[in-house]
Amino acid sequence: MYSHVLDRITQKGAFAVTGLKNYTTYYFRLMRTTASGRSDYSQEVAVKPEPSDAPMARPQLYAALPGNGQVALIFESVPKATGYKVKYGTEAECYSNMVVVNSAAVGQVVVTGLSNHITYYFTVSALSENMESAASDLKQAVPIPWPVSFPMLMMKQSDKPSL
């Protein structure tokens, strides 16, 4: 059941509903009314307003994958983020380098120009306007030159198990 009805809205496009409490979920449906009649209601949409200065969630850094002179960082994108800041260095919690990624939904960054066989420590924070989230947990990786030899299991055709 809906408690308020806003009607006679003549503005086209976006419409701001004011006077809502932050962190409270509100449900909306729309209907168009013209001289010829009414449309059906739209599907319901849930909205939870938050203050514009609310802290952003920190990114979850899932993995730091080494390559030849580089490390690929895999992380979860953060809602409201407009970019990310990657801090890294050769000592834990002592970041002497930084890369700013100006993209909101990347989820992956490749840090290049690293020295092979040296341990690097990485953290990622989300950026939005003049705000920065808390940093992700620390991940480490050691870039190594490619190609790398990995043990392989080889089978002859006659060694295949029968079904």
Secondary structure, DSSP 4 states (H G I P E B T S, - for coil): --S---------S--PPPSPPTT--EEE----EETTEEPPPPPPEEE----TTPPPPPP-EEEEEEETTEEEEEE---TT-SEEEEEEESBTTB--EEEEE--SS--EEEEESPPTT--EEEEEEEEETTEEPPPPPPEEE----SS---------GGGSPP-
